[in-house]
C-alpha cells in the first residue's frame, strides 16, 4: 500500500479502532455464528434467537441517534410477525402482548416500559417459537426470513437509513466496503453460460491464464449451468489464500480445462481517470476502503503523463451514493492544507468527532471543480461541502441528495448487520448537511449551453438574490430552514450525468478569472478556523438530548 494512501496518520489510528460509515461506519463486535441450519433442540434454538434479538435491542437503544425504548422495539418487532402469515395477529393491551393464530391465543407476554434487552429478546424468541409450532406456513420458513421480519419491524420505528441486512446481503455489503477473497474476474451471463468479460491485471485469474471470452462452466466441480449470477459469484469467492478450482471452456479449444487458483483480497475499484490536456477528470463511483489510495495513485499518474503539472482537477461525484466516512475525510485531505473538513454529533459519546486537515495534502494548489447531482449523497456531500466551504473548489451541477447522517454498522451473531443512524454531519461553515445537502456554486440544472454568456449569467446568479431574497453567496450556516428550501428550489436536484457539466467544468478551470470569481462566491463565516479538539461551529451541537451509555464497546 503506498505511503500516501491515507495522509491522516492520527485518523488512521482512530479508524483502525472504529471505522465510521456514511455514510456507513463499521464496528465488528462479535464472532459470527451461522443459524441457517437446524438447532440441537428447541430450547437451544429459542436461546440463540433470544440472544440475536437481545443484541439488536441493545445496540439500537445504545447507539441510535434518538432515544428509543426497548418496549417499543419489542412491540414493533412482534407486530411485524403478522407479515409472515395473515392468519397471525398480534395485539397489545396494557403492556400485555398477545399472539393469536386463526383467532386462538398461542402466546402471551408482558412487555413493561422498563424491559431490558435480554428479556425483550427472549420474549420475541418465544413468540417466534409459538408461531412455528402452531402455524405450518411459519414452520416451513427459513430462520433468516423470520429474523428479517422482526428486525424490519424494529427498524420501522427508526429513520429511513436504519435497517437490517440478513446474512447473505450483509456479506455482499462487507465485500463492497472492505473487499473479498476472489480471483479477479468479471463475467456476464445468459441462459447458457457465464462468459468472462474482464480479468483484473495482476490478479490470480490473470496469473493462472484466464482470458476475456472464456466461459466458466464449473466451480469446484459444481456446474454453473442454470445457476443465478449471485450463486456463481459466491462460489468463486472465499477466504483469502484459499483455493478454488475453476473449469473453463475456451472458444476454439476442444474440451474444458481446470484451473486451481488461490484467492486474494479483491477491493472493487471506485476511481476511474481520464484527461483532457492538463485537466484530469476523476470519476468516483463510491467510497470503499481503497478509494483514497486509488485517487492518490491516479493523481500522481496523471501528473506524470501531463508532464509534471496539472492545470485543473475535476472530481465527478455525480450519482455517488457515499460509503466510508474515513475515506471521505482522507480524500478531502488530499486537497486541503489546513482547516476543518467535517464534524459529527449524536447521542452516543463516540459519535462526537471533529476532523481537520492533516497538513499533508498532495494537491493543495491545483484548481478543482466538483460535480454533484441529486444522486450525490453522504460521503460525496462531505467532500463537496468541505472543498466548497473552505474555498478550495467550485461545485457545479444540481443540488445533492441531502443525506447528512452517519450510520454505524453492527455485525450480529447470525452474520447479519444492523445499520443504525447515530450522528449528524456538520460542514466546515457550520450547517447541517441533513436535508440541506450541497447547493452548487454554479447551477446547471436548467442550463442548455456552456458558452461565455451562460457562464457569466451563472456567476451573476450566484451573487444575486433569489426573488425570495435568499442569496446563494450568503453564509449558509445563517440560513433558516425556509431559506434553505428556497436555495435548494433555485437549483433543484436532478438525476443523470450530462456531458455539459464536464464541459462547463473545463471552461471554468481554463479561465483563471472566472474560476477565481466562482471559488470566492461562497464565503465561510468570519469566525476563526477551528482546531482539533474544539467544538464544531454550531451552538446547537452542545444540546444533545437523551442519556448517554457508558458501556465500553469492543472495536
N, C-alpha and C positions, 0 to 999 in steps of 0.2 A: 504494500500500500504506500503510495507516495507520501512524503513528509507533509505536504501541504493539503492532504485530503480533508483535514479538519483543523483550521488555523486556530480555533479557540481551545487552547490546551486546558484551561480550567473548566470549560464546558465539557470537554471530552471526559474528564474525571467525573463530573456530575452525572452526565448521561450514561456513563458506564454503570452507575448505580440505579438510575431511573430515567428511562427514555420516554419523554412525553410524546404523545401522538396528537395531531390535529385533525388537524389536525387530525392525531392519534398518539397516545402515549402508552408505551408497553411496559408493564411490570409483571414479570413472570413470578408468581408467588407460590406455586405448588407443583409437585410432581404430578405427572399425568397418569390417570388410571382409566382403562378402557371399560366402559359399562355396556358395550354393544352386545356382549354375549349374555347367556343365562346365568344368574347368580346361583350360589351354592344353596340357597334356601330363601324362603320368603322373608324371614326376619333380617337376614343379611341384605337382601335387596332393598327393603324398606330403610335400613340403616344407611346404606350407600346413597339412596335417593335423598334421604333427610339431610345427609352431610352436604350433598351438592347444593340443595336449596338454602341450607343454612349459610353456606359460603356466599351465595348470591345475595341473600338478605343482608348479611354482614357487610359486604363490600358496598352495596348501594347506600345503606344507612350511614356508612362511614365516609364515603367519598363523594357522593352526588352533590352537585353544586347547591342544591336547596335541601333543607331538612325534610325528611320523609320518614314516616313511622313504619316499623316492622308490621304492625297490624294492617296498614293499607297494602303493603306488598303481599302479605299472605292472602288477603281477601281478593285483590285483583288477580293474583296468580290462580287462586282456586276458581274464581268466576270464569276464567278462560278455558277450564276443562269442558265447559258446555260446547265449545267449538269442535271438540273431538267427536261428539255424537249428540244429536239433538234430543235423544232420549234422556240425557243427563241434565240435571238442573241444580243450581247452587243458590241457596238463599242465606241471608244474614238478618238475624233478629236479635237485638240486644246482646251483641258480641257472640251470639251463637251461630256458627256456620253449619249449614245442613246440606248434604249431598244426597240427591234422590236419583233413582233410575226408574223410568216408566211410572213415576208418581210415588214410588216406595222409597222410604228413607233407608239409605245404605251406610251412611256415616255421619257423625256429628262431631263438632269440636268447638271449644271455647277459645276465642281469639281476643284476648284482652288488649286494651290500648298500650300496655307496657310490655307486650310479648317480646321475648328475646329471639335472636336468630336461630338458636338451637331448637327451641320449642316450635318456632314457626316452620322450620324446615321439616321437623318430624310430623307436624300436622299435615303439611302438603303431601308428604310421602304416604301417610295413612289414607288420605283421600284418594290418592292415585291407586294404592293397593286395593281399596274398596271398589273403585271403578273397574279395575282389571278383573276383579273377582266376579262382579255381577254383570258387567257389560261385555259381551263377546267381541264387539267391534273394537273396544279399547284393549281388550286382552290380546288381540291379534296385532296391535300396533308395536312398532319399534320403540324402545325407551327414548331414543333421540327425538322422535316425533312428539311424545308426551312431554318431555323436558322442554322442548321449544314452545309448546302451547302455554305452559305455566310461566316460563320466563317472558314470553311475549306479553302475557297478562301483566306481569310485574312492570316491565319497561313501558307499557302503555300509559302508566301514570307518571312517567318522566317526560323529558323533552324528545323531539323527533330525531335527535342524533344519538340517543342512548338506545342500545339494542343488544340482543343476544344472538350469537352465532353458534350453531351446532358444530360438532367436531369437524366434519368434512369441510364446511365453509370456513371455519376458523383456521384450519391448516392451510387452505389456499391463501387466506389473508396474511398469515405469517410468512408464507413463501414470497408473496408480493412485497412485503415490507423488508424482510431480513434475508431473503434468498432461500435456496433449497438445494438439496442434493440432486443433481441431474447430470445429463450428458452433453447439453448444449445444442439441441436441435429445435427447429420449429417445423410443424407439419400442417398440412391441410388434409381434410378427409372428405370422402364421398361415401356412397353406399357400398363401395367395394374395397377401398384400400386407404392407407394413411401414407401420403406421399410427403417426403421431406422437402420443405421449401427453402430452408436456410440452415447452415451449420456454422456455429459461432467460431470465429478464428481462435485457435489455441485451446479449444475445448476438448474434452475426452473424445467426443464423437469425431472431431477433426483429426486427432491423433490416431484414432482407430481406422480412419479411411472412409467414413461415411460421407456421402455426397448429396447435394440437392438433386432431387429426382428419384432417389432411392425410395423404395416402399417398405415400411415397417409391417411385416406380416405376423410377427410373434414377439412377445416379450417374456423371457424366462420360460419359453416353451408354451406359453398361453397364446392362442391365436387372437389377433386383433379384429378379425372379420366379425362384423355385427356389433361391435362394442361402441359405446359413446366416446367421443374425444376425451371427455374428462376422465373416463376409466383408463384410457391408454396413457394419459398424462400421469396419473397416479401410479401406474405400473412402471413407468420409466423413472419416476422419482424415488428416492430412498435416502438412507443415511449417507452422509459424506464419507467417502473412502470404501463404501460397499460396492459390490459388483452387480451388474445386470447383463444378461445375455440378450442381445437384440438380433432378431432374424430378419435379414434384408433380402429383398428381391430387386434386381437391377435390370433395367431395360437392356436388351442385347446380350445378357449373360444368362446362360441356362441354369435353372435351379435356384436355390437360395443359399445364403451364407450366414453363419453365426458369428457375431462379434461380441466378445466378452469385454465389457467396458467398465472401468472404475469411475464411479460418480465423483464429482467435485462440487464445491459450493458455487451455485449459479445465482447471480443477482441480476434481475431483469434490468436492462439499460433504460434509463429515463431521459437521457440527453442526446439529442441529435444536433449536428452542427452543419452550417453552410456559410459561404462567404461571398459577398459582392464587393469586389475590390478590397478595400481595407476595413469594410464594415462586416463584422462577424455576427451571424444570427444563430442563436441557440434556442431550440425548441425543447422545453422541459415538460414532459408529459405528466410527471408526478414526483413525489419526494419520498424515495426509499433510502436505505442506508448507504447507497453508493452515489447519490445524486451530486453532492458537493465535490466528491473526488472526481467524478466524470466531468463535471463542468470545469474544474481546475485543469484537468488534463486537456480538455478541448480548447480552453482559452490559450494555454501555452502552445498547443499545436497550431492553432490559427495564427497566433502571433509570429511563430517561426515562418509559416508559409506566406505571411503577409510582409515578410522582410523585416521582422522585428518590431513592427509598430502597427497597432490597430487604431483607426481613427474613430471607431464607434462600436458599441455592442448593443444588440437587440436581444432582450430576454423575452421570448414568446411564452407567456403563461396562459394563453387562451385555452379554455377547456380543461385546465389543470385542476383536479378536484382536491389537491392537497396531499397530505401524508405526514411524515415525521417532523415534529417541531424542531428537534435539534438540527435537522438538515436545512430547514428554512432559515434558522438563525445563522448557521455556519455559511450558508450560501450568500446571505446578505452581507456577512462579514468579509467576503471576498472583495467587496466594493466600497465599504465604509471604513475610513481610517479611524474615526473616533465618534463617540456619541451613542445614544440609545438605539436599540433595534426593536425590542418588544418587551412588554411586561404581561404577566398573567396573575390573576387573582381569583380566588374561590373560597369555599368554606373550610376546606382542609388546609392545615398549616403548610403542607408541602406544595400546595398549589400556588403559593405566593412566590413568584420568581421574577427577577429583573435581568434582562440580557442586554449587554452593551458590546460595542465593537472591541475586538482584542488589540487592535493596533497593528495587525499583521495582514492587512489587505494586500492582495496580489495585483489588483487593478483599481487603485484608489482615484485615478485621474481620468481614465478613459470615459468619454461621454456615453451615457446609457439611456436607452429607451426601453420601457417595459410595456408589453402588450397584454391587456386583460380584456375579458368579456364576461357575460353573465354566467359562464361556466367556471370562472376562476374563483376558487374558494379556499378557505382555510390557510394552509401553508403558503399558497400562492399570494393570498392577500397580505400575509405577514411581510413577504419580500417586497411586494409592490408598495405597501404603505410605508415600510421602513425607508426605502430608497426615495420615495416621494417626499416624506416628511422632513428628512434631513437635507433636502435639496440636492440629492445625488442622481436623480433620474427624472426624465419626463415620462409620465404614464399616458399611454394612448389606447383608445378603444372605447368600450362602453362600460358602464358601472359593473363591478364584480358582484358575486353572489351574495355576499354579506354573511358569511359563516364565521363569526368571531368567537367561537368557543373551542376549548381544548378538551379532548377526550382521553381518558386513561383506559387502557385495555387490560382487563384482568383475566388471566388464564385459570380456568376452573378445573376441578378434579376429573371431569369427564373429557377433558381436552377441548372443550368449547371455550368461548370467550364472552365476557361481558364488556361492552363498550359503554363507558359512563362519562357524561359531561361533568367536568369537575372544575373548570376555570373559564374566565372570560379574558379576551385579549385586549390590551390597551396599546395603542400606537405611540410612537415617539412624541407626537404633538399632543397626546393626551385624550383621544377619543376612543370609545369602544368600537371595535370592528363589527360586533354583532348587529345585524340588521342594516347597518350603515354601509359596510363594505368599503371599497376604494372607488372613488369617483375620479375618472381620468382628468389629467391636466388638459389634454386635447381630446375632445369627444368626437368619435367618428360614427356614432350610432346612426346618424342621418346624413352622412356625407355621401357625395357622389363622385368626387374627383380629388386629385392631390395637387392641383395647380397652386400657384403663388397666391391667387386671390382667396382660395379656400383656406389655405394655411393662415393668412393674415386675419381672415374672418374668425377662425377658430381661436387665435391668440387674443383677439379683441373680446371674444365671447367669454374667455376665461376671466378677464379683468372686469367685464361689465356685469352689473347685477341683473338677475332674472326679473321678470315682471312682478314677482312677489318680493323683490328686494333682497334676495339672497345672492351673494357674490361667490363664485367658485374659488376666488382667491382669499376669501375670509378665513381667519383661523378656525379650523374645523372643530377644535375642541370646544369652541364657544357656541356652536350651533345647537339649537334646541331640536327635539325630535321632529317638530313640524318643519323647521328649516332644512333638516336633513332630508326629509321627504321631498321637499321642493327641489333640493340639489340633485337627488337621485332621479327625480322625474325629468329634470332638464337634460339628463344623459341616461336614458333608460337602459337597463341590462339587456343585452342582445346575445343570442347564440351565434355560432359559426365563427370562422376564421378567414375573413375576406383578405385577398391579396392586397387590397388597398391599404390596409393597416401597415403592412411591411413597407409599401412604397412611401407612405407618409413618414414612417419612422426614418427611412433612409434620407428623405429630403430634409427632415429636421436635423439629423446628425450631420448632413452635408452643409448646413448653413449655420455657422457659429453664432450669428446674431439671433436668428430665430430660436436656436437651441437655448441660448442664454436667457432670452425673454421667457421661454416656456419653463425652464427649470427653476426660475426665480419667481414664477407666478404665484406659487402657493408657499406661503411663509409659515414656518412653525411659530408657536407662541414665543414671545420675547423672553420667557423665563429661561434661566441659565440651564445648560445641558446637565442632565443627571449623571451621576456616577454610580458604579456598582455599590449596592447596599442602601441607596436612597430609595424613598418611596416613589412609585410612579406618579406622574403629574396630574392625578385626578383625585380630588378630595374624597370622592365617594368610595375610593378603594379602602379607606380606613374603616368604613361602616359595613363590615362583613357580618351578616346575620347568622344566627344559629350557633350551637355549641360545637366545639372542635374536639375530635377524638385525639387522645394522646397515645393510643395503642401503637406500639412500634410496628413498622412494616418491614418485611424482608425483601430486599431487592432481588 
